[in-house]
């Protein structure tokens, strides 16, 4: 490990997965030196080293732009990092079902006015109160992901508030919120006029009506993912494919694409994929 870290003096991107250690003795010290110019880091399923990695990042790195933390974190260590880091982080991506709460989201809202992207997946301790703190006047959030986050279904009206607070959003991912209904989705999209990318994969409660209103309110959409949306049928898919002038790609089941729609997309060079 010592040899590895000593030969990574210009490290910009680092991915750690299933790691129990970053080394001992000299290799430990060499690892810290690698962090100084780091711009992006991903830590997955590495709970035993999260605390030390976050602490050393806050101590030695002031160039970090992006932090991804999946499946194993430290509540105290993460909060300490958020409030003490010298880096102006632009992107946070968390999948921490039991290690992320409103305390962290509030701290992010207070400490990172320049945040561009926040992605949360399966973060079941987050409430609407925490997310509403993201709507400060100084925040320029362009991407928001709430993937399989039950707060979306648990708190009616939350998406409406988020849409009103985050009108500069360009990318929205609400995938796998199975109980999300048309009313809640559309109430957010009414305010999100600048969206170019939306992912609704696995949202089984939304229907063709939501597709019609989405196309009416978000005319700038370029990329749409509506795979596994069981109540969106041929008519809804046809609306998406034919009513969005800037559309370049759609992810949807091939069986839902009508003959008329297929002719249209071939003429408009729209990519349709079932993946």
Backbone as a ProteinNet text record, in pm:
[ID]
protein_1_A
[PRIMARY]
XXXXXXXXXXXXXXXXXXXXXXXXXXXXXXXXXXXXXXXXXXXXXXXXXXXXXXXXXXXXXXXXXXXXXXXXXXXXXXXXXXXXXXXXXXXXXXXXXXXXXXXXXXXXXXXXXXXXXXXXXXXXXXXXXXXXXXXXXXXXXXXXXXXXXXXXXXXXXXXXXXXXXXXXXXXXXXXXXXXXXXXXXXXXXXXXXXXXXXXXXXXXXXXXXXXXXXXXXXXXXXXXXXXXXXXXXXXXXXXXXXXXXXXXXXXXXXXXXXXXXXXXXXXXXXXXXXX
[TERTIARY]
82.3	0	85.9	195.9	285	335.6	378	426.4	316.6	195	82.3	58.3	44.6	13.5	127.5	251.7	366.1	373.7	311.6	313.5	183.3	108.2	-17.2	-14.2	96.2	114	24.1	-18.6	-104.8	-247.5	-290.2	-421.8	-533.5	-627.9	-742.9	-873.3	-884.6	-1005.8	-970.3	-1047.1	-1019.7	-1149.7	-1147.2	-1261.5	-1217.9	-1285.7	-1258.4	-1384.1	-1370.9	-1485.9	-1448.8	-1533.6	-1510.9	-1372.7	-1333.7	-1201.3	-1213	-1124.7	-1118.2	-1002.6	-910.1	-794.2	-733.1	-662	-584.5	-435.3	-403.2	-263	-226.2	-101.6	-51.8	85.7	122.4	256.5	283.4	391.4	430.9	322.8	256.3	153.8	35.9	8.8	-96.8	-64.4	58.8	104.4	103.7	147.3	150.7	10.1	-86.4	-225	-273.4	-241.4	-284.4	-227.9	-103.5	-40	-112.7	-171.8	-244.4	-369.9	-421.3	-550	-541.8	-422.3	-407.4	-466.8	-450.7	-502.9	-627.9	-689.1	-803.5	-923	-991.4	-1108.9	-1237.9	-1227.9	-1345.7	-1310.3	-1402	-1379.9	-1511.3	-1503.2	-1616.1	-1575.9	-1659.2	-1635.1	-1759.6	-1745.4	-1858.7	-1832.4	-1930.5	-1926.7	-1792.6	-1752.8	-1622.6	-1637.4	-1732.3	-1766.6	-1647.1	-1558.8	-1449.6	-1349.1	-1344.2	-1245.3	-1308.2	-1441.4	-1507.6	-1464.5	-1464.2	-1429.4	-1291.9	-1192.9	-1056.3	-1040.1	-1105.4	-1095.7	-1157.4	-1275.7	-1341.4	-1261.5	-1207.5	-1129	-1005.8	-935.4	-813.9	-844.5	-958.3	-999	-1020.3	-1085.1	-1109.3	-980.5	-880.7	-753.4	-657.7	-655.7	-549.7	-595.3	-725	-771.4	-859.7	-826.7	-911.5	-957.5	-946.4	-979.5	-1093.2	-1156.9	-1258.3	-1384	-1429.4	-1551.6	-1669	-1638.8	-1745.1	-1718.5	-1821.3	-1812.7	-1929.1	-1897.6	-1998	-1973.6	-2079.2	-2069.1	-2187.9	-2160	-2264.8	-2245.2	-2356.8	-2364	-2260.5	-2265.3	-2176.1	-2113.8	-2160.9	-2106.8	-2092.7	-2069.7	-2056.5	-2129	-2233	-2310.5	-2223.5	-2148.3	-2066.4	-1953.9	-1888.4	-1777.6	-1821	-1936.6	-1986.2	-2023.2	-2088.6	-2125.5	-2001.4	-1903	-1777.5	-1711.3	-1714	-1654.9	-1729.9	-1862.3	-1943.9	-1916.7	-1902.6	-1888.2	-1744.3	-1646.7	-1507.1	-1422.6	-1472.9	-1391.3	-1358.3	-1240.6	-1197.5	-1237	-1290.2	-1325.9	-1463.7	-1477.4	-1607	-1674.8	-1735.3	-1790.6	-1914	-1918	-2028.1	-2128.1	-2084.3	-2171	-2161	-2274.8	-2285.4	-2376.5	-2335.7	-2414.4	-2412.1	-2527.6	-2533.7	-2635.3	-2595.2	-2689.1	-2660.9	-2725.8	-2697.7	-2830.1	-2893.8	-3025.9	-3032.3	-2927	-2931.9	-2827.1	-2756	-2645.6	-2658.4	-2767.9	-2786.7	-2922.2	-2923.7	-3049.5	-3055.2	-3157.9	-3178.1	-3060.9	-2993.3	-2877.2	-2772.8	-2749.9	-2652.3	-2704.1	-2831.2	-2887.3	-2888.7	-2923	-2922.2	-2781.9	-2683.7	-2544.5	-2498.6	-2539	-2504.4	-2564.3	-2690.9	-2756.4	-2687.6	-2632.4	-2566.8	-2424.5	-2355.7	-2211.5	-2175.7	-2268.9	-2233.5	-2333.7	-2323.9	-2413.5	-2391.8	-2271.8	-2241.8	-2273.1	-2341.8	-2372.8	-2456.6	-2413.5	-2484.1	-2566.8	-2524.9	-2591.2	-2601.1	-2721.9	-2743.9	-2823.5	-2763.7	-2828	-2842.8	-2966.2	-2996.3	-3070	-3023.5	-3086.6	-3112.1	-3237.2	-3275	-3235.3	-3249.3	-3215.1	-3343.4	-3377.6	-3509.8	-3524.2	-3416.1	-3424.3	-3444.1	-3440.7	-3459.3	-3608.2	-3639.8	-3778	-3787.8	-3911.5	-3932.6	-3870.4	-3868.9	-3812.1	-3665.4	-3593.7	-3452.9	-3433.5	-3513.2	-3498	-3537.5	-3632.1	-3675.7	-3565.6	-3466.8	-3354.2	-3264.8	-3286.1	-3203.5	-3247.1	-3354.2	-3408.9	-3359.8	-3238.5	-3187.4	-3166	-3169.7	-3156.6	-3022.2	-2919.6	-2784.6	-2755.3	-2838.1	-2808.1	-2846.2	-2755.3	-2775.1	-2789.1	-2867.7	-2880.6	-2938.3	-2865.9	-2908.8	-2955.9	-2914.7	-2953.4	-2999.8	-3116.5	-3169.2	-3216.9	-3170.6	-3216.8	-3268.9	-3391.4	-3451.3	-3498.9	-3406.6	-3433	-3474.8	-3593.1	-3642.9	-3634	-3672.2	-3673.6	-3818.9	-3857.7	-3999.4	-4056.5	-3970.5	-4020.7	-4102.7	-4072.2	-4146.2	-4292.1	-4316.6	-4451.9	-4513.3	-4429.2	-4475.1	-4526.6	-4477.6	-4511.1	-4571.3	-4704.9	-4771.8	-4735.9	-4712.8	-4679.8	-4531.6	-4450	-4305.4	-4251.1	-4290.6	-4238.7	-4281.6	-4401	-4446.3	-4350.6	-4317.2	-4226.7	-4088.3	-4038.1	-3905.5	-3902.8	-4007.7	-4014.8	-4011.5	-4083.8	-4087.8	-3954.4	-3885	-3757.5	-3639.1	-3651.2	-3537.5	-3573.8	-3605.9	-3653.3	-3543.1	-3417.9	-3307	-3269.8	-3345.8	-3314.8	-3313.9	-3210.4	-3201.6	-3212.7	-3181	-3189.9	-3267	-3364	-3446.3	-3460.2	-3431.5	-3441.4	-3528	-3646.5	-3739.2	-3764.3	-3669.6	-3686.1	-3720.9	-3802.6	-3836.5	-3908.2	-3978.4	-4076.1	-4211	-4237.8	-4346	-4484.5	-4502.1	-4633.7	-4651.3	-4553.8	-4565.6	-4682.2	-4767.5	-4886.6	-4876.2	-4963.4	-4960.4	-4962.3	-5053.1	-5072.8	-4944.4	-4873.4	-4750.1	-4640.7	-4626.6	-4523.8	-4548.8	-4669.7	-4701.4	-4690.3	-4725.7	-4716.8	-4573.6	-4477.1	-4336.2	-4295.4	-4337.1	-4293.8	-4345.9	-4456.2	-4510.7	-4407.8	-4322.1	-4221	-4085.7	-4067.5	-3935.2	-3929.1	-3933.8	-3939.6	-3807.4	-3697.7	-3565.4	-3514.3	-3597	-3552.5	-3513.4	-3399.8	-3359.3	-3351.2	-3351	-3333.2	-3422.6	-3508.1	-3593.7	-3594.6	-3583	-3586.5	-3700.2	-3792.9	-3909.3	-3919.9	-3810.3	-3810	-3867.6	-3957.2	-4011.7	-4115.9	-4160.9	-4268.6	-4401.9	-4450.3	-4563.1	-4697.3	-4701.5	-4828.8	-4862	-4764.8	-4792.2	-4855.5	-4934.6	-5015.4	-4989.6	-5066.3	-5056.7	-5082.4	-5172.1	-5205.1	-5083	-4998.4	-4876	-4783.2	-4779.8	-4694.3	-4741.9	-4872.1	-4927.7	-4888.9	-4906.4	-4877.2	-4727.1	-4647.9	-4502.4	-4456.9	-4509.5	-4470.5	-4518.6	-4627.8	-4681	-4595.5	-4545.7	-4472.8	-4321.8	-4268.1	-4121.8	-4083.4	-4102.8	-4083.9	-3937.9	-3845.7	-3703.4	-3642.5	-3723.1	-3670.4	-3599.6	-3481.7	-3402.6	-3393.2	-3389.1	-3373.4	-3480.7	-3550.8	-3660.5	-3646.9	-3658.2	-3656.7	-3790.1	-3872.9	-4002.5	-4015.2	-3904.9	-3907.4	-3978.5	-4049.6	-4114.8	-4220.7	-4275.9	-4390.9	-4515.9	-4572.6	-4672.9	-4800.2	-4834.5	-4958.8	-4939.9	-4817.6	-4792.2	-4796.7	-4894.3	-4913.4	-4870.4	-4918.9	-4881.7	-4913.4	-5031.1	-5071.5	-4978.1	-4941.7	-4852.6	-4714.3	-4664.7	-4532.4	-4535	-4643.4	-4656.6	-4651.5	-4715.9	-4713.1	-4570.4	-4497.4	-4359.1	-4273.7	-4288.5	-4204	-4236.1	-4361.5	-4403	-4426.7	-4426.6	-4460.6	-4344.3	-4226.9	-4110.6	-4013.5	-4003.6	-3925.7	-3775.8	-3721.9	-3576.9	-3536	-3629.4	-3604.4	-3495.8	-3402.2	-3297.2	-3298	-3342.9	-3342.8	-3452.6	-3510.2	-3613.5	-3583.6	-3590.2	-3580.7	-3720.9	-3769.3	-3904.6	-3913.7	-4008.2	-4028	-4069.9	-4009.2	-4036.8	-4183	-4245.4	-4384.4	-4479.4	-4435.3	-4519.3	-4501.8	-4413.8	-4388.4	-4471.1	-4570.1	-4660.8	-4590.7	-4655.4	-4601.1	-4585.2	-4685	-4679.7	-4562	-4543.2	-4433	-4297.8	-4287.8	-4161.2	-4125	-4222.5	-4196.4	-4150.1	-4212	-4177.9	-4034.2	-3995.7	-3861.6	-3752.4	-3782.7	-3682.3	-3659.1	-3764	-3753.6	-3683.4	-3703.5	-3647.7	-3515.1	-3468.2	-3341.4	-3341.9	-3453.6	-3465.5	-3427	-3339	-3295.4	-3393.1	-3448.6	-3540.2	-3478.1	-3463.3	-3398.1	-3478.7	-3474.7	-3543.6	-3437.2	-3374	-3267	-3290
-120.4	0	125.7	120.1	236.1	272.8	171.1	195.3	257.7	207.1	257.4	405.3	440.4	579.6	674.4	628.6	714.4	745.3	659.6	680.9	743.6	801.5	868.4	1014.6	1081	1217.4	1319.1	1288.1	1381.1	1327.8	1255.7	1192.2	1296.7	1276.8	1366.9	1295.9	1168.3	1090.3	963.4	932.6	814.6	741.1	608.1	523.7	415.8	408.8	307.2	222.9	90.9	1.8	-122.1	-156.1	-273	-268.3	-151.6	-134.2	-137.6	-212.1	-215.3	-132.9	-95.7	-17.5	52.1	161	227.1	209.1	122.1	93.8	127.8	99.4	123.2	189.5	258	316.4	414.8	390	480.2	491.8	381.5	385.1	472.7	474.4	558.8	705.5	743.3	881	915.9	822.6	846	865.6	794.3	809.3	952.3	1008.7	1145.2	1244.1	1219.6	1308.6	1305	1189.1	1174.7	1261.5	1296.7	1364.6	1512.9	1568	1713.3	1774.3	1708.6	1764.9	1695.7	1614.4	1533.3	1621.5	1582	1655.8	1575.4	1442.9	1357.5	1232.8	1192.7	1069.4	993.9	861.6	771.5	669.9	655.7	557.1	469.8	341.9	249.9	130.8	102.1	-16.8	-27.3	80.9	85.8	156.8	109.8	178	193.8	95.4	99.1	211	261.9	366.7	503.4	510.8	636.7	751.1	728	834.5	893.4	806.2	854.9	923.1	871.1	932.8	1072.7	1085.2	1215.9	1315.7	1268.4	1358.6	1409	1318.5	1358.2	1445.7	1423.3	1511.7	1654.1	1665.9	1800.1	1867.2	1787.7	1842.5	1876	1794.3	1803.7	1846.5	1846.2	1870.4	1995	2084.3	2202.3	2215.5	2105.5	2109.2	2014.6	1951.4	1849.8	1913.9	1857.1	1903.6	1809.2	1679	1579.2	1471.3	1440.1	1333.3	1237.9	1109.2	1003.1	909.5	882.6	796.3	701	569.2	468.6	357.5	316.6	191	181.4	276.8	273.7	408.2	474.2	606.1	624.6	746.4	782.7	914.8	915.5	1038.4	1153.3	1126.8	1232.4	1273.7	1173.9	1203.4	1282.2	1248.5	1318.6	1462.4	1482.3	1618.9	1703.3	1643.9	1716	1755.9	1664.8	1695.8	1810.1	1802.2	1903.6	2042.7	2051.6	2182.4	2231.7	2144.6	2186.9	2180.6	2118.4	2106.8	2243.3	2251.4	2375	2375.2	2265.1	2251.9	2311.6	2367.3	2419.2	2310.9	2216.6	2099.1	2136.6	2085	2113	1998	1876.9	1760.2	1663.2	1634.3	1529.9	1419.5	1294	1178.5	1078.3	1059	974.2	861.6	739.7	629.4	575.8	637.8	609.7	596.8	480	464.1	501.3	473.5	494	591.9	657.6	743.7	888.2	923.1	1060.1	1110.7	1228.7	1284.2	1434.7	1498.9	1642.6	1726.6	1678.8	1747.7	1771.7	1669.8	1681	1770	1752.5	1830.6	1979.2	2011	2151.2	2209.2	2129.7	2175.8	2198.9	2111.1	2129	2258.9	2284.6	2406.9	2532.1	2524.3	2639.8	2659.9	2550.5	2558.1	2559.7	2521.7	2507.6	2580.9	2711.7	2791	2763.7	2719.3	2692.5	2550.8	2473.7	2334.7	2326.9	2242.2	2227.4	2099.6	1995.4	1865.5	1797.7	1752.2	1673.2	1549.8	1432.7	1306.5	1223.7	1189.6	1110	984	869.5	742.3	661.9	618.2	533.7	597.4	728.2	800.1	818.9	719.3	714.7	803.4	862	948	1095	1127.2	1264.9	1300.3	1421.4	1469.3	1593.2	1634.5	1752.4	1876.3	1884.7	2001.9	2019.1	1908.7	1916.4	1958.4	1901.6	1931.9	2075.2	2130.2	2267.3	2368.6	2329	2418.6	2439.9	2359.9	2372.5	2488.7	2553.6	2658	2797.7	2813.5	2947.6	3026.1	3157.8	3244.6	3228.3	3192	3183.3	3050	2949.5	2816.5	2805.7	2752.2	2740.9	2593.3	2518.2	2375	2349.6	2268.3	2235	2090.3	2005	1863.6	1817.7	1753.9	1696.7	1555.4	1460.7	1322.2	1278.4	1230.1	1169.4	1030.9	936.5	803.1	710.1	652.6	560.9	624.1	750.5	822.4	837.1	769.3	764.9	899	998	1131.1	1188.5	1148.6	1195.8	1153.8	1033.3	980.8	1012.7	1030.3	1046.8	1187.5	1287.2	1426.2	1495.7	1493.9	1562.3	1711.1	1763.3	1905.2	1935	1836.3	1859.4	1893.7	1817.3	1841.8	1978.9	2022.3	2156.4	2261.6	2250	2346	2341.1	2221.1	2208.3	2271.1	2250	2309.7	2461.2	2517.7	2663.1	2718.7	2641.5	2688.3	2667.4	2569.9	2531.2	2546.1	2665.1	2688.7	2676.7	2673.1	2659.5	2516.2	2419.9	2278.8	2247.1	2171	2123.8	1971.6	1904.2	1758.3	1715.7	1626.8	1578.3	1427.1	1358.1	1211.8	1171.4	1120.6	1073.7	923.6	852.6	710.4	627.1	525.1	421.3	474.8	586.3	627.9	572.7	449.3	372.5	431.7	504.3	557.7	703.6	758.7	895.6	904.8	1005.9	1019.6	1145	1151.4	1260.7	1398	1416.6	1548.4	1601.5	1516.3	1559.5	1590.3	1504.7	1526.3	1655	1671	1786.9	1916.5	1912.8	2034.3	2084.8	1995.5	2036.8	2084.9	2011.6	2042.9	2177.8	2223.5	2354.3	2464.5	2447.8	2549.5	2521.1	2401.2	2360.1	2374.4	2495.8	2523.6	2497.6	2487.5	2475.9	2332.6	2235.4	2095.8	2051.3	1981.8	1918.7	1766.6	1718.2	1574.5	1532.9	1434.1	1384.3	1231.9	1173.2	1027.6	992.7	912.2	869.6	717.3	651	504.2	442.1	347.1	275.5	351.8	467	542	484.6	385.4	306.7	376.8	487.6	555.8	662.9	706.3	813.8	758.2	842.7	796.7	881	851	927	1075.9	1107.2	1247.8	1326.2	1263.5	1330.1	1358.1	1268	1288.4	1409.1	1422	1535.6	1666.7	1673.8	1797.2	1822	1715.7	1731.3	1797.3	1750.8	1806.9	1950.6	1983.2	2119.5	2217.3	2172.7	2262.3	2260.6	2152.2	2136.9	2114.1	2214.9	2201.4	2186.3	2215.2	2205.5	2068.7	1972	1839	1776.3	1720.4	1652.3	1502.1	1463.3	1321.8	1283.2	1174.3	1129.4	979.6	939.3	796.9	763	685.1	642.8	490.3	422	275.8	234.5	123.4	62.6	153.6	244.1	324.4	252.8	167.1	71.4	136.3	255.2	320.5	418.4	431.4	511.4	416.4	438.4	347.8	406.8	346.4	386.8	534.3	579.5	718.2	816.4	784.3	872.2	880	766.3	762.8	840.7	828.1	900.1	1051.3	1097.7	1240.7	1286.1	1208	1243.3	1251	1152.6	1145.4	1253.7	1297.8	1386.6	1531.8	1559.4	1694.9	1770.5	1710.9	1778.8	1813.7	1939.5	1978.9	1955.5	1951.3	1935.5	1793.2	1701	1564.7	1495.4	1430.1	1353.4	1206.2	1173.2	1031.9	1002.9	883.2	835.4	690.4	659.5	521.2	473.5	374.8	324	185.7	105.2	-27.3	-16.3	-97.3	-92.2	-121.1	-204.6	-242.8	-124.3	-17.5	101.4	205.6	178.8	275.3	235.4	317.2	286.4	299.1	246.7	255.7	401.9	483	626.1	692.5	659.9	719.3	675.6	549.5	500.1	573.7	599.8	675.7	817.2	875.5	1012.2	1020.3	927.4	935.5	908.7	824.5	798.9	923.2	999.7	1122.5	1233.4	1232.4	1338.1	1297.5	1177	1126.3	1123.8	1081.4	1064.5	921.4	905.5	772.2	715.1	599.2	530.7	397	373.6	250.3	186.7	54.2	-24.2	-92.7	-17.3	-72.6	-34.9
0	0	0	71	78	-61.5	-138.5	-274.3	-360.2	-345.2	-424.2	-396.5	-269.8	-236	-272.5	-258.3	-290.8	-440.3	-521.4	-666	-717.6	-626.9	-664.9	-620.9	-648.7	-598.7	-669	-790.2	-864.3	-875.6	-775	-776	-780.2	-872.1	-882.2	-848.4	-887.2	-862.1	-785.4	-681.7	-599.6	-570.2	-591.2	-559.5	-461.4	-350.7	-249	-231.9	-249.9	-239.4	-159.3	-62.3	23.1	88.6	133.3	195.5	347.7	410.3	556	609.6	520.1	562.5	441.6	468.9	362.9	387.9	483.4	512.7	656.2	690.1	825.8	817.4	922.8	929.8	817.9	742.8	634.4	526.8	497.2	393	435.9	565.9	621.4	595.1	623.5	601.3	453.1	370.1	225.4	169.2	226.2	182.6	204.6	319.8	348.2	246.6	205.1	107.8	-26.9	-58.8	-186.2	-191.9	-76.4	-71.3	-104.8	-104.8	-113.3	-239.7	-354.5	-479.5	-529.5	-443.5	-485	-523	-631.5	-677.4	-662.8	-675.3	-663.2	-583.1	-494.3	-418.5	-404.8	-418.2	-396.1	-290.4	-188.3	-83	-72.7	-109.6	-112.1	-20.7	63.2	148.7	221.8	283.7	352.5	486.8	566.8	691.4	784.8	788.2	886.4	860.1	737.4	708.3	683.1	684.4	648.5	738.2	869	963.3	934.9	920.2	901.8	766.2	663.1	530.7	531.9	590.5	595.3	678.4	789.9	874.7	801	734.5	664.6	542.6	480.6	370.9	420.7	535.1	589.4	633.2	671.9	718.9	604.9	500	399.5	260.6	233.6	96.3	90	-1.2	-21.5	-166.9	-241.8	-385.1	-422.8	-324.2	-352.6	-412.2	-523.4	-589.5	-568.3	-548.7	-548.1	-443.7	-363.8	-263.7	-281.5	-301.9	-306.7	-190.3	-114.6	2.8	2.1	-16.3	-27.8	76	134.8	210.7	321.5	409.4	525.2	549.6	654.5	685.5	834.6	873.2	1013.5	1033.6	1114.1	1132.5	1181.7	1288.1	1347.1	1252.7	1192.6	1102.7	980.8	927.2	809.2	843.3	956.7	995.5	1021.3	1086	1111.8	980.3	883.3	753	684.8	684	616.6	672.8	803.7	868	876.4	848	865.7	738.9	632.5	511.8	452.3	393.2	326.8	179.1	131.7	-10.1	-38.7	-157	-202.2	-286.4	-219.4	-287.6	-369.9	-492.3	-584	-592.4	-552.4	-572.6	-455.5	-394	-292.1	-344.9	-322.4	-364.7	-249.9	-184.6	-65.6	-82.3	-45.3	-24.9	114.6	211.3	352.6	427.6	422.1	482.9	630.5	706.6	851.7	903	813.6	857.4	812.3	747.4	700.2	747.5	809.1	858	833	889.5	866.7	913.9	1016.7	1072.1	963.1	881.8	773	659.3	623.2	513	547.2	671.5	714.7	707.9	750.2	746.6	602.7	512.2	370.9	317.6	353.1	309.1	360	480.7	541.6	490.5	459.2	430.5	282.3	194.6	52.9	-36.7	-38.2	-122.7	-271.1	-306.5	-447.1	-491	-406.4	-439.6	-567.1	-660.9	-788.2	-794.2	-721	-732	-596.1	-562.3	-441.6	-479.5	-457.2	-489.4	-361.9	-329.6	-211.2	-254.4	-205.2	-239.4	-113	-95.1	19.5	152.1	161.2	285.2	365.7	447.6	509.2	632.5	682.3	800.5	764.9	636.8	592.2	595.3	640.2	638.1	549.4	526.4	444.4	503.8	635.6	701.7	665.4	659.8	623.3	479	389.1	246.8	213.4	286.8	259	286.7	367.3	395.4	273.8	170.3	49.8	-38.2	-2.5	-88.7	-60.3	-9.5	19.5	-109.6	-96.8	-214.5	-283.4	-206.2	-262.4	-330.7	-304.3	-356.2	-503.2	-581.3	-726.1	-766.2	-691.9	-717.1	-856.3	-935.3	-1070.8	-1083.3	-990.2	-995.8	-858.8	-855.3	-732.1	-760.4	-679.6	-689.1	-553.1	-551	-432.1	-475.1	-477.9	-530.4	-416.8	-429.3	-326.8	-188.1	-179.3	-51.2	-7.9	99.6	133.8	177.1	201.9	235.7	120.5	-1.6	-118.9	-109.8	-59	-47.5	88.1	187.7	325.4	354.5	282.1	312.5	190.4	180.7	69	67.7	-50.5	-63.7	-63.9	-27.3	-23.2	-161.6	-262.3	-397	-449	-410.7	-449	-396.2	-267.5	-204	-266.7	-290.7	-351.3	-490.7	-566.9	-699.8	-693.6	-598.3	-583	-534.9	-450.3	-394.2	-487.9	-577.4	-662.6	-810.2	-849.3	-985.7	-1090.2	-1046.1	-1140.1	-1171.7	-1119.1	-1144.3	-1293.6	-1334.3	-1472.5	-1481.1	-1370.3	-1367	-1242.4	-1261.2	-1150.9	-1162	-1051.9	-1048.4	-929.8	-958.1	-854.5	-869.4	-922.7	-953.5	-830.3	-854.1	-756.1	-632.5	-648.6	-548.1	-595.1	-557.1	-618.1	-594.3	-483	-450.1	-493.1	-562.4	-612.7	-710.9	-691.6	-776.4	-863.1	-961.8	-1059.2	-993.4	-899	-838.3	-777.2	-703.1	-636.7	-738.6	-838.4	-940.2	-1017.7	-1065.8	-1150	-1071.2	-942.5	-860.5	-850.2	-864.5	-865.9	-1004.6	-1106.1	-1242.3	-1291.1	-1235.2	-1272.4	-1251.2	-1149.3	-1117.5	-1180.9	-1235.1	-1286.1	-1437.5	-1483.6	-1627.4	-1698.8	-1622.5	-1684.9	-1695.2	-1660.7	-1663.3	-1804	-1812	-1938.1	-1923.8	-1799.3	-1774.8	-1659.2	-1681	-1573	-1575	-1456	-1440.3	-1345.5	-1395.9	-1317.7	-1316.2	-1339.6	-1347.7	-1220	-1237.2	-1123.3	-1043.7	-1093.9	-1027.2	-1075.7	-1005.9	-1055.5	-1042.1	-968.5	-946.4	-1048.1	-1127.7	-1222.6	-1349.8	-1416.1	-1529.1	-1654.6	-1758.9	-1883.6	-1861.7	-1768.8	-1742	-1697.9	-1616.2	-1571	-1688.2	-1786.1	-1902.9	-1984.4	-1998.9	-2073.3	-2006.4	-1874.8	-1801.6	-1791.6	-1785	-1785.2	-1915.3	-2026.1	-2156.1	-2172	-2107.7	-2115	-2035.8	-1920.6	-1830.3	-1849.7	-1903.8	-1915	-2061.2	-2141.8	-2286.2	-2327.4	-2235.7	-2267.8	-2242.3	-2200.3	-2169.1	-2289.2	-2261	-2363.9	-2338.8	-2210.6	-2174	-2072.8	-2101	-2014.5	-1990.8	-1863.5	-1827.7	-1763	-1832.3	-1777.4	-1783	-1768	-1757.2	-1628.5	-1633.9	-1518.3	-1455.7	-1535	-1491.2	-1542.5	-1459.4	-1505.3	-1558	-1506.5	-1547.4	-1663.2	-1709.6	-1829.9	-1949.3	-2036.3	-2149	-2281.9	-2387.9	-2523.8	-2548.3	-2501.7	-2526	-2455.7	-2331.7	-2256.8	-2318.4	-2363.3	-2427.1	-2558.2	-2630.4	-2757.4	-2735.5	-2630.1	-2596.7	-2570.1	-2489.2	-2456	-2582.2	-2668.4	-2787.8	-2890.6	-2893.3	-3002	-2960.7	-2830.1	-2784.7	-2721.5	-2717.6	-2659.8	-2772.3	-2809.4	-2927.8	-2917.2	-2793.3	-2776.1	-2739.3	-2742.6	-2696.6	-2779.3	-2708.6	-2777.6	-2738.6	-2616.1	-2575.9	-2474.9	-2487.4	-2395.2	-2360.8	-2232.2	-2187.2	-2152.9	-2227.4	-2208.5	-2272.9	-2226.1	-2283.7	-2430.4	-2512.7	-2656.7	-2687.6	-2606.1	-2630.5	-2618.7	-2552	-2533.2	-2644	-2738.2	-2846.1	-2968.2	-3000.7	-3111.8	-3247	-3349.1	-3484.9	-3526.5	-3494.8	-3528.3	-3459	-3330.7	-3254.4	-3309.6	-3351.1	-3406.6	-3535.2	-3616.8	-3739.2	-3705.8	-3604.9	-3563.9	-3512.7	-3424.5	-3364.6	-3467.6	-3566.2	-3669.4	-3754.8	-3772.1	-3851.2	-3772.4	-3639.9	-3554.7	-3490.5	-3520.6	-3466.1	-3312.8	-3255.9	-3110.9	-3076.3	-2979.3	-2938.4	-2836.5	-2866	-2774.5	-2737.2	-2607	-2561.1	-2449.3	-2444.8	-2341.7	-2256.9	-2167.1	-2083.2	-1937.9
[MASK]
+++++++++++++++++++++++++++++++++++++++++++++++++++++++++++++++++++++++++++++++++++++++++++++++++++++++++++++++++++++++++++++++++++++++++++++++++++++++++++++++++++++++++++++++++++++++++++++++++++++++++++++++++++++++++++++++++++++++++++++++++++++++++++++++++++++++++++++++++++

